[in-house]
Amino acid sequence: LELVLSGSREIDIEDWRRNTEYRGGYFDDHVVIEWFWDRVAQMSNADRLKLLQFVTGTPSIPFEGFAMLRGSNGPKRFTIEKWGEESSLPRAHTCFNRLDLPSYPTPHILRTKLHIAITEGINYAIE
């Protein structure tokens, strides 16, 4: 019953990736997206949950998986959109389950900026 009400706290990376949309020029095998998923795979489950909470505002996923992720007004898939400059941190739109991810030139920069965003980046704005 707790699983149904609270969702799962164990992240299935393959389910997450299968149920992710891309915008702004990103696609599943874009190099930056490959680096992103490689980084997610290297993270501890606790850090994956921080990333999930950063982007969606929730620390767990529906027990049915990422296909049933909801936004502020109904079902809304996890989305990664190309945005910003190399100097920008990733930003999140929790109402839309969207991560705005700059096209970083190296996996190291992506890893560093993503870490800063999910551990120190708490900033809310209305879009």
C-alpha positions, 0 to 999 in steps of 0.5 A: 500500500505504501508503494501505491501511495508514496511511489518508488524510491528505487530509480530504474534508469532504463525506465526513466530513459525510455520515458524521457522526451527531448526538445530543442535539438536534443535526441536520445543519442545526442552526445550531451544526452549520452553523457547525461545518462552515463552520469545518471548511471554513475550516481548513487540512488540517493543522488538520482533521487535528488536529481528527480526531486530537482526536476519534478519536485517529488522525491519518488516516482509512481509505482507504475514507473516513469510512464505515469509521471505527472505534472501540475495539470496531468500526466507529463513525461520527464523532458530534457530541453537544450537551453543556455550557455556553457557557463549556465547551470541546468535549470528545472521546471518542476510543474512541467518535469523539464530539465533545461540542460546546456550543451556542455562541451565535455562530460566533466563540465556536465557532471560538475554543473549537474552536481552543483544544480542538484545539491545547491540549486534551489531557486523558484521562478514563475514561467 
